[in-house]
């Protein structure tokens, strides 16, 4: 057991959501950072908050953590107001900051044990350091840790107190493939232990792998939400691509396909059919090719990816 949220005198059995935002707004110097935002993180759920730079993700999370007060609307975390009831809430949540939040001169082991000392029932710091591959860095000052080690220590500090809810800000930024997989496994273990997780990430594959629910925001507003499967299916059409000799007559194939499917030769010898690509469509295409006495090669079914959805909703221009 990683987090053991269920050991907190029944707190994890609460029917209240882990996080609930209702019509929340926040502005800075006349610029709207969050504009009528509302979403819910259920208990033992992982929700990924996605958006381009400047979309309002950080402000949203900071309001949930109690670092920033909303101008209007309601923010409730484990049923509490994170501003006015911070003292009650703080022991029940874990926060992973991008900057690490550690004292530069403190040693990794010392820092984790200090954070653990604030909890009534912490995880064993030495065990947690071992789990995160930091045992050899126990006596290394924070400023001398690699970026990946600093990230893993920040994660350890966020979960050592057995929180009911964890906020993870870009949890795998700068990590190599092995460390990234380790963090993914840890997040999955937190969910299995009943811990709720609200994370931000720019990695679409990470969001798909970890999150039960996705919320995409842009300009402070929600532009889409749902599971990864729901988001990639909405308004999506698949595409079948194949190669064959150039200049084939496509009218017979067009007639053989169901209504709404139309073959096109996108470039010489490169053909495509858009629509929901089912096995019957593949059979129709290969049968037509056989009738033409040609061999279709490089058959490939393209499915809409989460990254495609994200870019369609938020644009392709670079955000500073």
Protein Blocks (a to p, Z undefined) as FASTA:
>chain_A
ZZlmmmngollmpcbdfbdcehiacdeehiafbghiacdddehiacdddddehilmmmmm
mmmnopaccfbdcddeehiafklmmmmmmmmpccddfklopafkbcfklmmmmmmmmpmb
dcdfklmmmmnopmmmmmgcfklpcfklmmmmmmmmmmmnopabdcdehklgoiafklmm
mmmmmmmmmmmnopacddddfbfklmmmmpmbdcddeehiafbgcdfklmmmgopacddd
ddddehiafklmmmmpcghiacddfbghiacdedjddfklmmmmmmmmmmnopacehiac
ddddfklmmmmmnojadcZZ
